[in-house]
């Protein structure tokens, strides 16, 4: 097993040599956290404190919540047909999921409305 931390933002153990095209990680998960823009700093600082890096996406969606926007000189307000959110994505080892989830809950507090999607990572390919 070879560990190469120099080019990836997370620790990966390969079953093949790093020079090989296809590399299979040992039980890893991808976390995608959908949250309000004001909560991004608390999540990214929590992940950085654990030694993890993340990718942040700006997304729009429609759902139960509506965003209100002031128009003109603050005279009238209107509802947007979509809500703006951020997706913070990272890859972690499977055995650390519970610990990271607990730390994110503490960082966000109650009522943040954040959603965490946990997906298995079958294969990593370095190009």
N, C-alpha and C positions, 0 to 999 in steps of 0.2 A: 504494500500500500504506500502510495506517495501522496503527501499533502502539499498542495501548492496554493499559498494565500496571496501571492504577489499580484495576480491579475484578476482575481474574483473578489467581490465584496463580502463573501462568506466562506466559511471553511468547508472544503469538499474533500472527501476521501475517494480516490479513483480506484477502480478495479483493474484498470489498464494503465499503461505508461502515459504521462501527460502529453507526449508527442503524438499520441494516437488521435484520430479524427473524432471518434465517438467515445465519450466518457460517461460512465454510469455512476451516479452518486449513491451513497448508501442511505436509504430512507430519508428523503428530504421532503419538505412541504413548502408550498408557496402561499404566503399570506397576502391577501388583498384587502385593505381596510378602506371602506368608503365612509367619508366623514365630512363635516362642515369645514370650510376653509379656515375658520378661526382655531380649529383644533389640530391643525397639521403640525405646528411647532412642538406641541407637547408629545405627539407620537414620534416624530422624527428624533427629538432629543432623547426619548426613552430608548429607541432603537440604537442610536449612536452610543448611548451609555452601555449597551450590551455588546458593542463592537460590530454592529450590523449597519450596512448601508441600505438605502432604499431608493426606489424610483417613484416620482410623484406625477400623476396624470390629472389634468383638468377635465372634468366630465360634466355633462348636463343630463338631467333626467326629469321625468314627470311622475308624480305620485300624489300622495295625500297632502303633503306640505306645499304651500305656495309662498313665493317670495314677493314682498310688497316693495314697490319702487316709487319714490317721489318723482313727480314730473314738474317741469316748469320751475317756478321759484318756491317749491314746496307747497303749492296751493292744492294740488290733487295727487292722489296716489293710485297706482294700478297694480294688478297682479300679473306677474310674469307667467307664461305658460310652461315654464320649466324651472327647475332648481339647479343651482350650481353646487357641485361637490368636488372633492379631491379624492383620488385613489392613491394610497401609499402601498407599494408592493415590495416585498422582500422574500428571500428564500432562506429557510432555517432548517435545522435538523429536527427530525420528528420527535425526539425525546425532550426537546425544549419548548414545545408548543404551549403546554400548560403554564409554565413559568412566565413566558412572554405574554400570554393572554392576561395573567394576573397583573403584571406590571402595566400593561396598557389600560386595564380597567381602573387602576389606581390613578394613572396619569389623566384620564379623561373625566373621571367622576361619574355620577349618576345622571341620567337624562341627556346624554350627548347625542343619542340617535345614531351612533356609529354601527356599521355592519362589517363583520370580519368573515371573509370567505377563505376557507382552507382547502387547498387542492394538492393532491400528490404530484410530485415531480418524478416522472418516469425516466427521463434521460436528459442529460446536459451535453450539449455539443459546443465545443469551443471552435470558432472559425478563425 
